[in-house]
Amino acid sequence: MLADLAMAVTLVGVTAYVVLGGADFGAGFWDLTAGGAERGAPVRAMIKRAMAPVWEANHVWLIFVLVMLWTAFPEAFGALTSTLAIPLFLAALGIVLRGGAFALKGEAGTIAEARALGATFALSSVLVPFFLGTSAGAIAAGEVPLGNAAGDEWGSWTGTLPIFVGLLAVVTGAHLAAVFLGADSQRAGQPELVHAFRRRALGSGVVAGALAIAGLVVVNSEAPDLYDGLTSGAGLACVIGSAAAGLATLALEWRERFEVARYSAAAAVAAIVAGWAFAQEPYLLPPDVTVQEAAASDAVLTALLIAAGLGMALLVPALVWLFRLALSGRLAYEEEPRP
């Protein structure tokens, strides 16, 4: 019971990071593809305006997930971080470089510096979700056995399913970002950017949906047990819910209902995470290690859940307040052109 509760709390953190952190990374994708300095300037300015108040707060959820995993499931955490050391290290390096580049972008003294910082931010924003996605795909494919570096440190995350999940993570983040940025542009009174991000949201939504459908074929081939979980019971309900929320998001974007689309897009992505969890149940590291087997002692789990509850009581209201201030425009950062 305690182990399942700890895993449920961890999955809440995973979902929050996939939605909020994924949108952050997706904004970097649109920064990368915005075009030249003049044509892409309005898009990049809106991205900085939207991200500046909240980007650091979104990564709180990654820290939360790591603490929950290494405390509640220490042996599984060791297996994950040793077998998947390469993609996790590359993701962590990308997060550091991306954060530094974003913080310093507006302080560049020369055009060359500005371009280097912009390229670092944009490329890291694509590589981080890709490597995190390959790590998740390796777990789903059953490539992470229990033990210190017991799995193949290269082959575990370079198979068909991990690479596919990495690509899906990039596209999903880009779709979330386009939906969120469209709503932010509407709130800021920028009709040209509203239409620009609407096109991006519709296009990336179609691509994400097509990839999700293709993903069922890949999962059926590479992880039959996971496929069975996704096509029956609670896993199937989550797949249907994700598809319905995704279609609703496209319809809302088409009708220019950007604020509501923000929530339906988040629901579609959250349903994917929930579906993965239900389909993989009861395993933490399939096909052999269950959540119960990987869990720490009851005393540790009890202390951890109490600490997590107290932390949530402080964290969640603070984040809600932060996002309310950001969405109301009171924390808006206006990018000023530099000579």
Buried (B, 14 or more C-beta within 10 A) or exposed (E): EBBEBBBEBBBBBBBBBBBBBBBBBBBBBBBBEBEEEEEBBBBBBBBBBBBBBBBEBBBBBBEBBBBBBBBBBBBBBBBBBBBBEBBBEBBBBBBEBBBBBBBBBBEBEEEEEBEBBBEBBBBBBBBBBBBBBBBBBBBBBBBBBBEEBBBBBEEBBBBEBBBBBBBBBBBBBBBBBBBBBBBBBBBBEBEEBBEBBBEBBBEBBEBBBEBBEEBEEBBBEBBEBBBBBBBEEBBBBBBEBBBBBBBBBBEBBEEEBBEBBBBBBBBBBBBBBBBBBBBBBEBBBBEEBBBEBBBBEEEBBEEBBEEBEEEBEEBEEEBEEBBEBBBEEEBBBEBEEEE
